[in-house]
C-alpha cells in the first residue's frame, strides 16, 4: 500500500503540470475505451453478479452492482461532461496590490492524492477517476469486494485511456486486494494521501471517520426537513412536501421529517395525508398530527433522528418558526432543510439561522444536488463544515494557495 | 467539559443572529475593560512570572509569558482593529439563476464552536476571543498552566465587556483546570466542538493531530526556502535572502534553507556569507557551498528537514529549478517558498508547481503573514491543505453553506 501511495504522490506532482487539453483528451479516451469494452464489462459484471447471488446479496445491492447498457452509457457521458467543464486548476483570484507593493492573490491547486473508498456501485470507479483527473489529483480507488471484477475491467479502460495520451497509469490506481486491512492502511497514510472520500453506508463512513488519520470529506446522513410556515401558499407547500418525499425514496436529499405550523396544520395535513397514503407512504406523527390523521402511527423519539431512505415520513405540528428551527437543530443532520413561506422576515431568518449545508426557501429539498447547483458533476454531498460543504464538485477537490508577486520587497 | 461544550454550542446559535454592530461594540468594550485593568493584569501576570521562575522556566518562555504595558496596549489595539474589519458572516456570493428557475448561491456562516489550545502567551486569550467573536463563533480557550492567572484576568475583562452589550459570557469560555485530561476531552467532543486550533510547540500540535476527533486547523512547521535562480538580480537576491533569515529568527515564515543555482553560487555566496557572519548566523552547507565558504560546517541530512527558529541557516547549491523544486518537495513543510528570478518562465513554473501555502516571487518569505496579505488579523498560519491554507483570518473561521431561493420549484 505504501508503494501505491508513493506512486500516487509522484504522479500527483506530474499532474499539476499537465495542461487542460491533455486532461480532457484523457477523459474522452477513457470514455471511448469504456464504450469499446461494453461486452467485456458486462461479462465481468455477470461474474460479480453471480458470485453476489451465491453469497446471498439482497436485491438492492445486486441492483446497485449491475452494469446495464444504460449504466455504462451514463458512465461515458459523465466522463465527457467532466471533460467539458472548466478546469479549476490554476485559477487566480483576488489578486491585489498591498501597501508594501507586493501583489497578493490566491491560486487554485489540486489537493494532491485522493483516496476513494466505496461500496458495490462500479460506476463510482469511472466517476471518481474522471473528477480526480480533471481536478489534477491522483486517486487511489478502493471498491467493494462484490464488484471486484467489474471494477478491474473499468480500471483497465481507464489505464488504456491514460496511455493513449501518454499519461502515467499511476494517476489512477486500484486496490486489488479484498483484504480489509487495505482500508486501514489507506486511511493511515497522511504522508501519501491528502483526503479520504468514503461513499457508502453509514457503517463504513462512521468507521472511517473514527479511524482515519487522513482528513475525510464525509457524507454522513441526510435527515432533511421541510417546515411549512403559517403564511405558506398551501398549494405550493403541498407540491414541495410531496415531491421532496415521493420523487425518489432512497436519496439523501429526500425529506424525512415534515414540520407543519400549528395554525395551518388542520388545512394542509388532511390533503397531504391522502396524497401520501395514495403513494403508499407510511406516516408517523406527533400527538397533534394524530388528531388530524387518525389512522397513522405515533412517531417515537427515534423517528425524529432517522433517515428512512424509504416510503416512511415523520410529521410534527410545531408552534412557530422557533420551535421548527429548534427541532431541526436537535434532530437534523445538517444536510438540507426547506421552509415554505410567503413571509419575507421568516424566510430571511430561516436562511440565516439554520445551520445546514443547503438551506432552501420555497423549493424541493431534492434541489440539493451538484447538477442542479451548476457544479456539472458531483463526487458526493459533504456534511462537513470545514472545506467543502454540501454538493462537492471539482472545486471541492482543490485548495487555494497564496501567491505573491514582488520586485524585491523585504520586511522592515 | 461537556457542560462547557453544551454552553458553547447554545451560545454559538445565539451568535449567528447577533448583528455586526453589537459584535463590534463588544470588542470595543473588551478593549476598554483591558485598558482599565492594566494594574490587575500586571499583578496577576507577576504571580505567573514568579511561579514560572521558581519552576525553572527558561528565558524565552518567561519572555513570552510577560505582559508588558506595550503588550497589553497591543492586545487592545488588536481588538479595536478586529472591530474595524468587515463582518464575514452573512456574505452571499455567486448567486445566480439555474435553468430550473431556482436561484443558488453561497452564504458565509460561522463554523460554530472553536477550541483554541495554546501555550504560555497570554495575549492569545484576547486575540483568539476577538477573532472568534467577530466571526460569530463561540470559543473554548485552553491556555498553558504557566499563564493561568494572567489568562483568568484577561477572561474576566472579556466577560465584563460581553456583559456591557448584554451578550452571554458563555460565548468565550476558559478551561480553568490545569488537568491534562481537559485537552483530551476537548479534542474528543466532535458533537460540541467544530474545529480545534492549536497554537504552540510542535510537540503539542503533533499530539493534538494524532489524537483529535475534531478537525484541526494546524500550523505544524515552517521549513521555508528561498531559491536564487540563475537569472536573479544579485542585489535583490542578497537583500531578500538576508531579510528572510535575519529580520527575526523565531518566526515560522523565516527562511531556514537557501538554495542557490550552481551558475551564480560563486558570485552571491561569498557576499551573503560575509553578511550572515557579521549578523552572527551559523551557516551549514553542502559540499559545493563549503568550497565557496570554507569555514562553515557541513550540513547533515537532518539539517535539510530542520526548522531552526534560530540564527542558523542551511545552504545548498543546486543544479537548476528542477533540483530546487525537488529539494523543496522532499524537505519542505509546505509553508512558504520564494524564488528570486528575472526569468518569466521560471517564475511561472515555480508558482504553479511548488505546493506550499505561500509561493512568492521576488520578495521576502516574511510576507507570508495575515496583516501583509490584508486579512487584518490572523489566528495562525495553516499548513493544512483542506479548508484554510496559509494565514488564517476571519474568513478561515467561517464556512459557506448553499442557499436556494425558489418560488415553488419541484424536481421532475
Interface residues (C-beta under 8 A of the other chain):
Chain A: X13 X16 X17 X90 X96 X98 X100 X102 X104 X107 X109 X111 X112 X194 X195 X210 X213 X215 X217 X233 X236 X239 X240 X242 X243 X244 X247 X329 X349 X351 X352 X353 X355 X356 X357 X358 X359 X360 X361 X362 X363 X364 X366 X367 X368 X372 X373 X374 X384 X385 X386 X387 X389 X390 X391 X399 X400 X401 X402 X403 X404 X405 X406 X407 X408 X409 X410 X411
Chain B: X13 X16 X17 X90 X96 X98 X100 X102 X104 X107 X109 X111 X112 X194 X195 X210 X213 X215 X217 X233 X236 X239 X240 X242 X243 X244 X247 X329 X351 X352 X353 X355 X356 X357 X358 X359 X360 X361 X362 X363 X364 X366 X367 X368 X372 X373 X374 X384 X385 X386 X387 X389 X390 X391 X399 X400 X401 X402 X403 X404 X405 X406 X407 X408 X409 X410 X411
